[in-house]
Amino acid sequence: MPTCRICGSRLREFYDFGKQPLSDAFVPTDRVGEEFFYRLAVGICSSCTLVQLMEEVPRDKMFHEDYPYYSSGSVVMREHFEATARHFLATELTGPDPFIVEIGCNDGVMLGTVAAAGVPHLGVEPSGGVADVARSRGVSVLTDFFEEGTAERVRSEHGPADVVFSANTICHIPYLDSIFAGLDRLLKPGGVFVFEDPYWGDIVERTSFDQIYDEHYYYFTARSVQALARRYGFDLVDVTALPVHGGEIRYTVARKGARPVSGAVTDLIARENERGLTTDETLAAFGAAVTSVKNDLIALLTDLKAKGERVVAYGATAKSATVANLCGLGPGLVEFVCDTTPAKQGRLTPGTHIPVRPAEAFADPYPAYALLFAWNHAAEIMAKETAFSEAGGRWILYVPTVRAVEGKVDAT
């Protein structure tokens, strides 16, 4: 019987996305047929209500030297992380001997601001390529996975931390017992662990099912994070809703009794209970909504193909692997995907083998329709691509429902 990775209680599967490839494993054209596939299915713990994948993909298959995601690629995300750094510099890092550690620092987009302020810091990043980019920006980086042994090493070499921060990374890590053991070793008595990840409440509300893929092992709510923290001797002391990446929550965790619990925590948990985010009825409705989006998107693209219309996708995102493979969107329906990331260009999308081309290909010439895989950056992209809309082009969106729109629009 499948069991919860955190509390060991029964895990109940509620949706199966079928056979899926590694979401960020863009395929060289001479290596088609060598891909790794797994079954992407999601379940919920009957006790702590933590939503999680039914199967774990080995971490070294996902995070490695050639990991192609760069946090600095979006202006919105750069501004978000610069603001995050300034917040820590003004609040948690004002005492003597300040020190901040970031789990999964990627290309140093947050810690770069900390480094520029002259504050001691360390990024822990297992993917060598992005870690090298962070170093080139003056960020101190340890190329490794964060776990209890890593935390012990960091403390012995650098001392205890005021803040351990992580963005879009903690949901990637199945072995949270080792993470919290490391936090207990690394944090100062009054220090905080702050992490932000996609919020299950937003995924349900928006039917943003493409947030579910191999790298995202957990899908948090305030209720499940509170239970998780308590299990390891910590308190969830604050929560903040964030608009980035289609809806996230920033969770602040401290040692038990070290800080008062904000009313925002109890308020959010109360709203989650009122919404029934983890009830059987809600999960069944979510599954039905996913299937409806799948069917509608296939029908729309098939109809456009029959009419001879060109459809190009915009944004070779990790999450697009889920929707593309669930719907069977190959180059027969989607001509190519344009993306600004050089490491993805000239390759094929995981599983579905749609060619990835540079961003310049989008306007050479413009297609009639653009399937917006990077829907969480819709405002930024549409502001940049006004010429496409002025030329009569239409954006195809599938969050929360499938539709074709013109011009500037709120994607959610």
C-alpha positions in Angstrom: 0.0 0.0 0.0 1.5 3.4 -0.9 2.2 5.5 2.1 2.9 9.2 2.8 6.6 10.1 2.7 6.1 12.3 5.8 3.8 10.6 8.3 3.6 7.0 6.9 -0.2 7.1 6.6 -2.2 5.7 3.7 -1.7 7.6 0.4 -4.8 7.7 -1.9 -4.3 8.3 -5.6 -6.7 10.7 -7.2 -5.4 11.4 -10.7 -3.2 9.6 -13.2 -1.5 11.7 -15.9 -0.1 8.5 -17.5 3.4 7.9 -18.9 5.5 11.1 -18.8 9.1 12.0 -19.6 11.5 14.1 -17.4 10.0 17.6 -17.8 13.3 19.4 -18.3 15.0 16.7 -20.4 14.9 18.4 -23.8 16.0 15.8 -26.3 19.0 16.2 -28.8 17.8 15.2 -32.2 20.3 12.3 -32.3 19.1 10.8 -29.0 15.4 10.2 -29.7 14.4 6.9 -28.2 16.7 7.2 -25.2 14.4 9.1 -22.9 13.5 8.1 -19.3 9.7 7.8 -18.6 7.7 7.3 -15.4 4.1 7.2 -14.4 2.9 10.6 -13.2 0.1 10.1 -10.7 -0.8 12.3 -7.7 -2.3 11.3 -4.4 -3.2 12.7 -0.9 -2.3 11.5 2.6 -5.3 10.4 4.6 -3.8 11.9 7.8 -1.7 15.0 7.2 -3.4 15.8 3.9 -0.2 16.5 2.1 -0.7 16.1 -1.7 2.3 14.3 -3.3 3.4 12.2 -6.3 2.8 8.5 -6.1 6.2 7.7 -7.6 9.6 9.3 -7.1 12.0 10.1 -9.9 15.7 9.8 -8.9 17.0 13.3 -8.2 20.2 12.9 -10.2 18.1 12.4 -13.3 16.4 15.8 -12.8 19.1 18.1 -11.3 22.5 17.8 -12.9 25.2 19.7 -14.8 22.9 20.4 -17.8 19.8 21.5 -15.9 18.3 24.1 -18.3 16.2 26.4 -16.1 17.5 29.8 -15.2 15.5 31.9 -12.7 16.8 35.2 -14.2 15.1 34.5 -17.5 12.0 36.5 -16.5 12.0 40.2 -15.7 9.1 39.6 -13.2 11.1 36.9 -11.4 14.2 39.0 -11.3 12.3 41.8 -9.7 10.6 39.4 -7.3 13.8 37.9 -6.0 15.6 41.3 -5.8 12.7 42.4 -3.6 13.0 39.2 -1.5 16.6 39.9 -0.9 16.0 43.5 0.1 13.3 42.3 2.5 15.8 39.9 4.3 18.5 42.6 4.3 16.1 45.0 6.1 14.6 42.5 8.6 16.4 39.2 9.4 20.0 40.2 8.4 20.5 43.3 10.5 22.2 41.8 13.6 25.8 40.9 14.2 27.4 38.3 11.9 24.4 37.9 9.6 24.4 34.8 7.4 21.8 33.5 4.9 21.8 30.2 3.1 19.6 29.5 0.0 18.6 25.9 -0.9 18.5 25.7 -4.7 20.0 29.2 -5.5 19.9 28.5 -9.2 21.7 31.2 -11.1 22.1 33.5 -8.1 19.2 35.8 -8.9 18.3 36.3 -5.2 21.7 36.0 -3.6 23.3 38.4 -6.1 21.6 41.3 -4.3 22.7 39.9 -0.9 26.3 39.6 -2.2 26.2 43.1 -3.6 25.3 44.3 -0.1 28.4 42.6 1.3 26.4 40.2 3.6 27.8 36.7 4.1 25.8 34.1 2.3 25.9 30.7 0.7 23.9 29.1 -2.1 23.5 25.3 -2.1 22.8 24.2 -5.7 23.2 20.7 -7.1 23.0 21.7 -10.8 26.5 22.6 -11.8 25.7 24.8 -14.9 23.5 27.2 -13.1 25.7 27.2 -10.1 28.6 28.4 -12.3 26.5 31.3 -13.5 25.8 32.2 -9.9 29.5 32.2 -9.1 30.1 34.5 -12.1 27.8 37.0 -10.4 29.8 37.0 -7.2 27.7 34.6 -5.3 29.2 32.0 -3.0 27.9 28.5 -4.0 28.3 25.0 -2.8 27.5 22.5 -5.6 25.6 19.8 -3.7 22.2 18.7 -2.6 21.0 20.1 0.7 20.4 17.5 3.4 21.4 16.9 7.0 25.1 16.2 6.2 25.3 19.3 4.0 23.9 21.5 6.8 26.5 20.1 9.2 29.3 20.9 6.8 27.9 24.5 6.1 27.7 25.2 9.9 31.1 23.9 10.6 32.6 26.1 7.8 30.5 29.2 8.0 28.6 29.2 11.3 24.9 29.2 12.0 22.4 31.0 9.7 19.8 33.7 10.5 17.8 32.6 7.4 17.6 29.6 5.3 15.6 30.5 2.2 14.3 28.4 -0.7 12.2 29.2 -3.7 10.5 26.6 -5.9 12.8 23.9 -4.5 11.4 22.4 -1.3 8.5 20.9 -3.2 11.1 19.1 -5.3 12.6 17.2 -2.3 11.0 14.0 -1.1 13.4 13.5 1.9 12.1 16.4 4.0 13.0 14.6 7.2 16.7 15.2 6.3 15.9 18.8 5.3 14.4 19.6 8.7 17.2 17.8 10.5 19.6 20.0 8.6 17.6 23.1 9.5 17.7 22.2 13.1 21.5 21.9 12.9 22.0 25.0 10.8 19.6 27.7 12.0 20.4 30.0 14.9 17.9 29.6 17.9 15.8 32.5 16.6 16.4 31.9 12.9 13.8 31.3 10.3 13.3 28.9 7.4 11.4 30.7 4.6 10.3 28.9 1.5 7.9 29.6 -1.4 6.3 27.0 -3.6 3.2 26.5 -5.8 0.0 26.5 -3.7 -2.4 23.6 -4.0 -5.3 26.0 -3.4 -4.4 27.9 -6.6 -3.8 24.7 -8.6 -7.3 23.5 -7.7 -9.0 26.9 -8.3 -7.3 27.5 -11.7 -7.1 23.9 -12.8 -3.4 24.6 -13.4 -2.6 20.9 -13.6 0.6 21.5 -15.5 2.1 22.5 -12.2 2.1 18.7 -11.5 5.3 17.2 -13.0 8.3 15.1 -11.9 10.2 17.9 -10.2 7.3 18.9 -8.0 7.0 16.0 -5.6 4.8 17.9 -3.0 1.9 20.3 -3.3 1.6 22.3 -0.1 -1.3 23.9 1.8 -0.9 25.9 5.0 -2.5 23.0 6.8 -0.1 20.4 5.5 2.9 22.6 6.1 1.8 23.2 9.7 1.6 19.5 10.3 4.9 19.0 8.5 6.7 21.6 10.7 5.2 20.3 13.9 6.4 16.8 13.1 10.0 18.0 13.2 9.8 20.4 16.1 9.0 23.6 14.2 6.1 26.0 13.9 4.6 27.5 10.8 4.6 31.2 12.0 3.6 33.1 8.9 2.2 32.8 5.4 2.2 35.3 2.5 0.4 34.8 -0.8 2.5 35.5 -3.9 1.3 36.2 -7.5 4.4 34.5 -9.2 4.3 31.2 -11.0 0.6 31.0 -11.1 0.1 31.4 -7.4 2.4 30.5 -4.5 2.6 30.8 -0.8 5.6 32.0 1.1 5.9 29.9 4.4 7.9 31.1 7.4 8.9 28.4 9.8 10.7 28.8 13.1 11.6 26.5 16.0 8.7 25.7 18.3 7.9 28.6 20.5 10.6 30.8 19.2 8.2 33.2 17.4 4.5 34.0 17.7 2.2 32.5 15.1 0.7 35.1 12.8 -3.1 35.4 12.4 -2.4 34.9 8.7 -1.7 31.3 9.4 -4.9 30.5 11.2 -6.9 32.6 8.7 -5.5 30.7 5.7 -6.0 27.3 7.3 -9.6 28.3 8.1 -10.2 29.3 4.4 -8.7 26.0 3.3 -11.0 24.0 5.5 -14.0 26.0 4.3 -13.0 25.4 0.7 -12.5 21.7 1.3 -9.3 21.7 -0.6 -8.4 18.1 0.2 -11.9 16.5 0.4 -12.8 13.6 -1.9 -15.4 15.8 -3.6 -12.9 18.6 -4.4 -10.2 16.1 -5.7 -12.8 14.4 -7.9 -13.9 17.7 -9.3 -10.3 18.7 -10.0 -9.8 15.5 -11.9 -12.9 16.1 -14.0 -11.8 19.6 -14.8 -8.4 18.3 -15.9 -10.0 15.8 -18.2 -12.3 18.6 -19.6 -9.3 20.9 -20.4 -7.5 18.0 -22.0 -10.4 17.1 -24.3 -11.1 20.8 -25.2 -7.5 21.5 -26.0 -7.2 18.5 -28.3 -10.4 19.4 -30.0 -9.4 23.0 -30.6 -5.9 22.2 -32.0 -7.3 19.3 -34.1 -9.9 21.7 -35.6 -7.3 24.4 -36.3 -5.1 21.8 -38.0 -8.0 20.7 -40.2 -8.5 24.3 -41.2 -4.9 24.7 -42.2 -4.1 27.2 -39.4 -0.5 27.4 -38.1 -0.1 26.9 -34.4 3.2 27.6 -32.6 3.8 27.2 -28.9 5.4 29.9 -26.7 7.7 29.0 -23.8 9.5 25.6 -23.6 8.6 25.3 -19.9 9.0 22.3 -17.6 5.3 22.2 -16.9 4.4 22.1 -20.6 5.6 18.5 -20.6 2.6 17.5 -18.5 0.0 19.1 -20.8 1.8 18.2 -24.0 2.2 14.5 -23.1 -1.3 14.2 -21.5 -2.8 15.6 -24.7 -0.5 14.0 -27.2 0.6 17.3 -28.7 3.3 16.5 -31.2 4.6 18.5 -34.2 1.6 17.5 -36.2 -0.5 19.9 -34.1 2.1 22.3 -32.8 4.7 23.3 -35.4 7.4 24.3 -32.9 8.0 25.9 -29.5 9.9 29.2 -29.3 12.1 29.9 -26.2 14.8 32.2 -25.1 16.9 29.6 -23.4 19.9 28.6 -25.6 20.3 25.2 -23.8 16.8 24.2 -25.1 17.1 25.5 -28.6 17.7 23.0 -31.4 16.4 20.2 -29.2 13.0 18.5 -29.0 10.4 18.7 -26.3 10.4 15.8 -23.8 8.2 12.9 -25.0 6.3 14.8 -27.7 9.4 15.9 -29.8 8.2 19.3 -30.8 11.2 21.3 -32.2 12.4 24.1 -29.9 13.5 27.2 -31.8 14.9 30.6 -30.7 12.5 33.4 -29.8 13.2 35.1 -33.1 11.5 32.3 -35.0 8.1 33.4 -33.5 7.9 36.3 -35.9 9.3 34.6 -39.0 6.5 34.7 -40.0 3.9 35.0 -37.2 1.6 32.0 -36.8 -2.2 32.5 -36.7 -2.2 31.0 -33.1 0.2 30.8 -30.3 -0.3 28.2 -27.6 1.0 29.9 -24.4 2.8 27.2 -22.4 4.4 29.9 -20.2 0.9 31.1 -19.2 2.2 32.2 -15.7 4.2 34.9 -17.5 1.3 35.9 -19.7 1.3 39.6 -18.9 5.0 40.0 -19.5 4.9 38.0 -22.7 1.9 39.7 -24.2 3.3 43.1 -23.4 6.5 42.1 -25.3 4.6 40.5 -28.2 2.1 43.2 -29.1 3.1 43.0 -32.8 1.8 39.4 -32.8 -1.7 40.6 -31.7 -1.6 43.6 -34.0 -0.9 41.2 -36.9 -4.1 39.4 -36.0 -2.6 36.6 -34.0 -4.5 34.9 -31.2 -3.2 33.3 -28.0 -4.4 29.9 -27.0 -4.7 29.6 -23.2 -5.8 26.5 -21.2 -5.7 27.8 -17.6 -8.3 27.7 -16.2 -10.2 26.8 -19.4 -9.4 26.5 -23.0 -9.9 29.6 -25.1 -8.3 31.7 -27.9 -7.9 35.4 -27.1 -6.6 38.5 -28.7 -4.2 41.0 -27.2 -3.5 41.7 -23.5 -5.3 39.4 -21.2 -5.1 38.0 -17.6 -4.2 34.4 -18.2 -5.9 33.2 -15.1 
